[in-house]
Amino acid sequence: MHQLGLAERLLQLPHVKVSRYTVQMASRRFVVADFDRLRWLTRYPYFTRLRQPRFLEFIVAEAARSPYFCLHRGARAEELIGDHGRIRGVRYRASDGWHEVRASLTVGADGRFSRIRKLAGAGFEPIDVESPADFLWFRLPRRPEDPPEAGSVFRVGVGGRSLSVFHGDGVWQVALSIPHGGYRDIRAAGLPVLRQTIAELMPEFVDRLASLQDWGAFSVLAVQPSRLARWYRPGLLLIGDAVHVASPLGGMGINLAIQDAVVAANLLAAPLRTGRLRTRDLAAVQRQRVLPVRITQILQRTLQRLGQRNESSRSGAPLLARLPLLRDLPAWMIALGPWPVHLRVGAASRVDSAQLAGFAGLDARKYACLTTFRRSGVPVPTTVWFAPDPGQRRLYLMSLRTAGKLKRLAHNPHVEIAPATALGRRLGPGVPGTAHFLPATDALLAARAFDTRYGWQKKPFDLMVKLLGAERVYYAISPD
Ligand SMILES: Cc1cc2nc3c(=O)[nH]c(=O)nc-3n(C[C@H](O)[C@H](O)[C@H](O)COP(=O)(O)OP(=O)(O)OC[C@H]3O[C@@H](n4cnc5c(N)ncnc54)[C@H](O)[C@@H]3O)c2cc1C
């Protein structure tokens, strides 16, 4: 989110920050994941819990700023469009009937019951990677005096029963692990027995278990972690739960899915842009992601087994919490996966000639020489960074509010822009253009385009602007 320039705005949504996860075993409680220890690595050293619908609406609103984004709500992909063994898009059903979307690449990101995976044909059958876990979900009333950290405790009881509590909207959401297929036995034993099990695992909540009056208060969820041997076929790529179902344990599934998408963007943006996507590009996505996914699934399985062991044999877990290197492993894995994945600045920001139609010579450059004109007509060259606005075929530029060129542009918007070195030496002929200042919404897009294009190179400049308390202005240049 930070790399996309969205973290700060995302954190304006109602959310809960969790700095550490603890494990409660009868008599002992120990920290299993301390995100605060990752402070050296990230400026957001905590786990954020927020309502999924709010998060998704936020992402949709941000994506809608792009002229290339399109969302069809209520659309169910039902068929793949095939052509000589290659997938060319999908047919989907919506409230107004059947539609088709044709594309050079179809990405199946439709979750653990993926329809696209089923349609992909032979060789795309999920391989189970561990014993399935069933969970009983229910809600308990939350009171103002409840400690917030109650929502970050993983409780393990006798017989391997475990229970996790999460912050919900005004309630506690609770997941009780039960043996796979064991719900029938639990029902046969009766509600008082179930309430007693829950009370043993979370004694401090015992006074509100009366709210669990009938079986309607519980929903059963079965999760069968799995993986696919192959993630792609010509024209089709599967990512996220569609290709590797993650257990809810440790809350790692969303990160895995997002990291798949980031790697796919890094590797596929350029071939898609140039119309030269090959099946081996899709294979490269699988190659980069298969190991981190396997490691994560193995860690989840280990955690599940640790939780299922008897009380007497649990001495290994607190040891994990004491050993310096191992101590940070769970926090690292939950926050980053086995290793961090970054949106590659190059892939997201490479400027190709098509985007820069009208600005010949700038496509291979990071610097430009911008010439503005005094009232007297005297030209004034300055070296600038620029970022393309692909939808509009114009260049974004930025400047400090006090810069002389902004004053010159205010009375004469005509400019000339030429490729240049960092020291301002012109490397080609100038292109005439007209500058216009951007409204606030466009300025946000421009800021993001700069962040993506210049990344770490821009950080010292950002710091200087902050220290000076200066104001930044974004403007755009269109070719005449
Ligand atoms: C109970 C539970 C709790 C979990 N808790 C956490 C947690 O706290 N943290 C965490 O990181 N992970 C958690 N996970 C795992 C996490 O939810 C998944 O790993 C993650 O959501 C996978 O993302 P995805 O985009 O691949 O699929 P999903 O998030 O499942 O998204 C798939 C999307 O595709 C849509 N879709 C499905 N079929 C079609 C179709 N035919 N046509 C069009 N659209 C379709 C669906 O409506 C959905 O919007 C949990 C999982 C479960 C089951």
Ligand as a Chemical Component Dictionary entry (heavy atoms), coordinates in Angstrom:
data_LIG
# 
_chem_comp.id                   LIG 
_chem_comp.type                 NON-POLYMER 
_chem_comp.pdbx_formal_charge   0 
_chem_comp.three_letter_code    LIG 
# 
loop_
_chem_comp_atom.comp_id 
_chem_comp_atom.atom_id 
_chem_comp_atom.alt_atom_id 
_chem_comp_atom.type_symbol 
_chem_comp_atom.charge 
_chem_comp_atom.model_Cartn_x 
_chem_comp_atom.model_Cartn_y 
_chem_comp_atom.model_Cartn_z 
_chem_comp_atom.pdbx_ordinal 
LIG C1  C1  C 0 -12.612 -17.644 7.527   1  
LIG C2  C2  C 0 -11.355 -17.122 6.910   2  
LIG C3  C3  C 0 -10.645 -16.107 7.545   3  
LIG C4  C4  C 0 -9.472  -15.610 6.992   4  
LIG N1  N1  N 0 -8.805  -14.613 7.635   5  
LIG C5  C5  C 0 -7.695  -14.099 7.067   6  
LIG C6  C6  C 0 -7.011  -12.993 7.670   7  
LIG O1  O1  O 0 -7.382  -12.512 8.738   8  
LIG N2  N2  N 0 -5.923  -12.499 7.031   9  
LIG C7  C7  C 0 -5.474  -13.020 5.853   10 
LIG O2  O2  O 0 -4.478  -12.542 5.305   11 
LIG N3  N3  N 0 -6.109  -14.061 5.265   12 
LIG C8  C8  C 0 -7.205  -14.591 5.825   13 
LIG N4  N4  N 0 -7.845  -15.633 5.208   14 
LIG C9  C9  C 0 -7.362  -16.097 3.898   15 
LIG C10 C10 C 0 -7.752  -15.025 2.851   16 
LIG O3  O3  O 0 -9.121  -14.699 2.948   17 
LIG C11 C11 C 0 -7.473  -15.514 1.439   18 
LIG O4  O4  O 0 -6.213  -16.151 1.396   19 
LIG C12 C12 C 0 -7.455  -14.310 0.475   20 
LIG O5  O5  O 0 -8.678  -13.603 0.560   21 
LIG C13 C13 C 0 -7.243  -14.785 -0.956  22 
LIG O6  O6  O 0 -7.419  -13.683 -1.831  23 
LIG P1  P1  P 0 -7.924  -13.913 -3.319  24 
LIG O7  O7  O 0 -7.995  -12.553 -3.937  25 
LIG O8  O8  O 0 -7.104  -14.952 -3.975  26 
LIG O9  O9  O 0 -9.392  -14.522 -3.194  27 
LIG P2  P2  P 0 -10.685 -13.939 -2.510  28 
LIG O10 O10 O 0 -10.352 -12.918 -1.488  29 
LIG O11 O11 O 0 -11.494 -15.114 -2.095  30 
LIG O12 O12 O 0 -11.405 -13.156 -3.700  31 
LIG C14 C14 C 0 -11.979 -13.858 -4.790  32 
LIG C15 C15 C 0 -12.992 -12.939 -5.453  33 
LIG O13 O13 O 0 -13.444 -13.542 -6.673  34 
LIG C16 C16 C 0 -14.860 -13.415 -6.750  35 
LIG N5  N5  N 0 -15.365 -14.529 -7.581  36 
LIG C17 C17 C 0 -15.455 -15.831 -7.253  37 
LIG N6  N6  N 0 -15.947 -16.533 -8.293  38 
LIG C18 C18 C 0 -16.151 -15.651 -9.291  39 
LIG C19 C19 C 0 -16.641 -15.773 -10.626 40 
LIG N7  N7  N 0 -17.006 -16.947 -11.166 41 
LIG N8  N8  N 0 -16.743 -14.664 -11.375 42 
LIG C20 C20 C 0 -16.360 -13.470 -10.880 43 
LIG N9  N9  N 0 -15.879 -13.295 -9.621  44 
LIG C21 C21 C 0 -15.781 -14.379 -8.848  45 
LIG C22 C22 C 0 -15.331 -13.487 -5.301  46 
LIG O14 O14 O 0 -16.597 -12.886 -5.184  47 
LIG C23 C23 C 0 -14.238 -12.696 -4.594  48 
LIG O15 O15 O 0 -14.517 -11.322 -4.612  49 
LIG C24 C24 C 0 -9.010  -16.144 5.768   50 
LIG C25 C25 C 0 -9.724  -17.162 5.111   51 
LIG C26 C26 C 0 -10.877 -17.651 5.679   52 
LIG C27 C27 C 0 -11.626 -18.737 4.960   53 
# 
loop_
_chem_comp_bond.comp_id 
_chem_comp_bond.atom_id_1 
_chem_comp_bond.atom_id_2 
_chem_comp_bond.value_order 
_chem_comp_bond.pdbx_ordinal 
LIG C1  C2  SING 1  
LIG C2  C3  SING 2  
LIG C2  C26 DOUB 3  
LIG C3  C4  DOUB 4  
LIG C4  N1  SING 5  
LIG C4  C24 SING 6  
LIG N1  C5  DOUB 7  
LIG C5  C6  SING 8  
LIG C5  C8  SING 9  
LIG C6  O1  DOUB 10 
LIG C6  N2  SING 11 
LIG N2  C7  SING 12 
LIG C7  O2  DOUB 13 
LIG C7  N3  SING 14 
LIG N3  C8  DOUB 15 
LIG C8  N4  SING 16 
LIG N4  C9  SING 17 
LIG N4  C24 SING 18 
LIG C9  C10 SING 19 
LIG C10 O3  SING 20 
LIG C10 C11 SING 21 
LIG C11 O4  SING 22 
LIG C11 C12 SING 23 
LIG C12 O5  SING 24 
LIG C12 C13 SING 25 
LIG C13 O6  SING 26 
LIG O6  P1  SING 27 
LIG P1  O7  DOUB 28 
LIG P1  O8  SING 29 
LIG P1  O9  SING 30 
LIG O9  P2  SING 31 
LIG P2  O10 DOUB 32 
LIG P2  O11 SING 33 
LIG P2  O12 SING 34 
LIG O12 C14 SING 35 
LIG C14 C15 SING 36 
LIG C15 O13 SING 37 
LIG C15 C23 SING 38 
LIG O13 C16 SING 39 
LIG C16 N5  SING 40 
LIG C16 C22 SING 41 
LIG N5  C17 SING 42 
LIG N5  C21 SING 43 
LIG C17 N6  DOUB 44 
LIG N6  C18 SING 45 
LIG C18 C19 SING 46 
LIG C18 C21 DOUB 47 
LIG C19 N7  SING 48 
LIG C19 N8  DOUB 49 
LIG N8  C20 SING 50 
LIG C20 N9  DOUB 51 
LIG N9  C21 SING 52 
LIG C22 O14 SING 53 
LIG C22 C23 SING 54 
LIG C23 O15 SING 55 
LIG C24 C25 DOUB 56 
LIG C25 C26 SING 57 
LIG C26 C27 SING 58 
# 
